[in-house]
Amino acid sequence: MSTGEYRCAKCNEPQNVNSLGLQCEKCGYKIFLKDRPVDKKVYSTD
């Protein structure tokens, strides 16, 4: 995990969640969202 991989769900600031204090340093929120690339998944049915 690198810094910026997760964002605070409340203030949307990038966070480093490697530390044991899983809490946003800016607002104190404890819920984080992972940044994921936007990829379309195409499924074909036969």
Backbone torsions as a table, in degrees:
resi	resn	phi	psi	omega
1	MET	NA	133.9	177.0
2	SER	-115.5	164.5	178.8
3	THR	-64.3	136.8	179.4
4	GLY	94.3	-3.5	178.8
5	GLU	-75.8	-26.3	179.0
6	TYR	-119.1	148.8	177.3
7	ARG	-125.3	146.9	175.9
8	CYS	-66.2	135.3	-178.6
9	ALA	-71.6	-22.3	-176.8
10	LYS	-91.7	-52.2	-175.4
11	CYS	-104.7	-4.6	174.9
12	ASN	64.0	24.7	177.9
13	GLU	-87.0	138.5	176.5
14	PRO	-65.2	140.5	-176.0
15	GLN	-131.1	153.2	172.2
16	ASN	-100.7	109.4	-176.4
17	VAL	-97.7	16.9	175.6
18	ASN	-71.5	-25.1	-179.0
19	SER	-73.8	160.7	-177.4
20	LEU	-75.7	-25.0	178.9
21	GLY	-81.3	84.6	-176.9
22	LEU	-75.2	75.0	-177.8
23	GLN	-150.8	139.9	-179.9
24	CYS	-63.2	132.2	-179.2
25	GLU	-72.0	-23.8	-176.1
26	LYS	-86.6	-49.8	-173.4
27	CYS	-116.0	-11.1	177.7
28	GLY	86.5	6.1	-179.1
29	TYR	-72.1	151.8	-174.5
30	LYS	-114.9	12.4	179.3
31	ILE	-114.1	128.9	-178.1
32	PHE	-122.6	147.6	177.7
33	LEU	-114.9	139.8	-179.0
34	LYS	-89.4	133.6	175.2
35	ASP	-72.9	125.2	179.2
36	ARG	-128.5	144.9	177.6
37	PRO	-67.8	150.3	179.5
38	VAL	-89.9	101.4	178.9
39	ASP	-121.2	131.8	175.1
40	LYS	-82.9	135.7	176.5
41	LYS	-104.2	125.5	-178.6
42	VAL	-110.4	122.8	179.2
43	TYR	-110.9	137.3	176.4
44	SER	-113.1	137.8	178.2
45	THR	-111.8	138.2	179.9
46	ASP	-103.2	NA	NA
